[in-house]
Amino acid sequence: MLGTGYHTISVSIGIVGFLTAGLVFSIINSVLKPFIVILSLPAILLSLGLFMLVVNGLMVYISLNLAPGISMTFLNSIFTGMLLSLINYIVSAALVVKSGSVK
């Protein structure tokens, strides 16, 4: 367990648990996220897209509650969602540059 108070992260699993958590996150992200985005569209539009950080954090939070052995607070889930979004953006941009140079 890391941290105190509101910023706690508890991990009690091995590599198989992390792979399971990744699988759960992928399934939740592909099935549940489109519905959450549609339902929260007014908030996303009013905040000029910043509410997507909360949506991404919610997806991480739901996934970690379903995955065995990992738990964290909602605030840490939002930060994790931000980090995952940044990594996804960098990888997507690198793949576009790579595929654009092949032509």
C-alpha positions, 0 to 999 in steps of 0.5 A: 500500500502506497500513500496515506489518506486519499491517495492510496494505491494497493497492489497485491498481485503478480504479472498475471494479475496485471495482465488480467487488469489490462484485459478488464480495462480493454473490455470496459473501455471498448464496451462501456466507454461509448455509452458513457461518452454519449450520456456525458456529451453535454458536460463534455461540450460545456467543458470543451472536452475536459470532462473526458478526463473524468470519463477516462478516470471513471473507466480506469476506476471501474476496471480496477474495481473489477480486477482482483488485487488492485485498488486506488482512489478515484483521484488517482484513477483520473491521473491514471486516465490522463497518463493513458490518454497521453501515451495513447496520443503519443503512440497514435501520432508516432504510427501516423508519422510512420505510416505517412512516411511509407507512402 
